[in-house]
Amino acid sequence: MPNFKVHEHKVLLSMYQSGQSEEVLASGLIMPSQSSNEPDRGEVVAAGAESGYSVGQDVLVAVQAGITFSYSGTEYVLMHKDQILAALL
């Protein structure tokens, strides 16, 4: 796993697969097959010193929270610590 360093209030997550599939409409619009308000789950892979989270911690985040990007074939989400709903113990 690559080493990341994030700003002091930011958290970088590796997201777990949600199992939801997508439907592509004729217009090209991508729609989730199930509309769900359930939060997404991820693992902290980098955390700023002021974030209050630690690497390896499982967390719940709101759907569509943060900025999503791929690096070496893995999907990551970068977000402010306030966008995390809960830490799983």
VMD Tcl script that draws the C-alpha trace (Angstrom):
set ca {
  {0.00 0.00 0.00}
  {1.39 3.42 -0.88}
  {2.19 5.94 1.83}
  {-0.02 9.02 1.88}
  {0.29 12.19 3.93}
  {-2.83 14.31 4.32}
  {-3.54 17.78 5.72}
  {-4.10 17.96 9.49}
  {-7.94 17.89 9.40}
  {-8.28 15.48 6.45}
  {-8.82 11.71 6.38}
  {-8.10 9.34 3.46}
  {-10.26 6.22 3.23}
  {-10.15 3.01 1.24}
  {-13.82 2.21 0.65}
  {-15.37 -1.23 1.03}
  {-17.49 -2.55 -1.84}
  {-21.14 -1.67 -1.23}
  {-22.60 -4.32 -3.50}
  {-24.71 -1.77 -5.35}
  {-24.70 -1.92 -9.11}
  {-25.27 0.92 -11.54}
  {-27.63 1.32 -14.47}
  {-26.57 3.39 -17.49}
  {-29.52 5.14 -19.13}
  {-29.73 5.75 -22.89}
  {-28.79 9.38 -22.24}
  {-25.54 8.22 -20.60}
  {-26.69 9.14 -17.08}
  {-25.47 6.62 -14.49}
  {-28.06 5.72 -11.87}
  {-27.58 3.41 -8.87}
  {-29.82 0.35 -9.13}
  {-31.04 0.92 -5.56}
  {-31.57 4.32 -4.09}
  {-30.21 4.02 -0.58}
  {-29.52 6.44 2.21}
  {-27.35 3.89 4.01}
  {-23.88 5.20 4.81}
  {-20.78 3.83 3.10}
  {-18.07 2.04 5.07}
  {-14.34 2.51 4.70}
  {-10.97 2.01 6.34}
  {-8.71 4.92 7.29}
  {-5.43 4.66 5.34}
  {-4.07 8.11 6.26}
  {-5.17 10.66 8.85}
  {-4.02 14.16 9.64}
  {-2.63 14.89 13.10}
  {-5.71 16.94 14.07}
  {-8.32 14.53 12.64}
  {-8.80 12.32 15.70}
  {-8.73 9.15 13.57}
  {-6.04 6.50 13.22}
  {-4.86 4.29 10.36}
  {-6.77 1.01 10.20}
  {-9.92 2.35 11.85}
  {-13.28 1.43 10.22}
  {-15.67 4.37 9.75}
  {-19.10 5.18 8.32}
  {-19.44 8.11 5.93}
  {-22.39 9.75 4.19}
  {-23.08 8.64 0.62}
  {-21.26 10.90 -1.86}
  {-19.04 12.42 0.85}
  {-15.52 13.55 0.00}
  {-13.49 13.48 -3.20}
  {-13.08 10.09 -4.88}
  {-9.97 9.11 -6.85}
  {-8.13 5.98 -7.96}
  {-4.47 5.24 -7.37}
  {-2.81 2.02 -8.55}
  {-6.22 0.41 -9.12}
  {-7.57 1.17 -5.64}
  {-10.43 3.60 -4.99}
  {-9.83 6.18 -2.26}
  {-11.94 8.97 -0.77}
  {-10.38 12.11 0.71}
  {-12.58 14.05 3.11}
  {-12.66 16.48 6.00}
  {-12.92 14.80 9.41}
  {-16.40 16.33 9.92}
  {-17.79 14.28 7.00}
  {-17.27 11.02 8.94}
  {-20.50 9.95 10.64}
  {-19.12 7.36 13.07}
  {-16.09 5.27 13.94}
  {-16.76 1.55 14.31}
  {-15.27 -0.02 17.42}
}
mol new
graphics top color blue
foreach p $ca { graphics top sphere $p radius 0.5 }
foreach p [lrange $ca 0 end-1] q [lrange $ca 1 end] { graphics top cylinder $p $q radius 0.2 }
display resetview
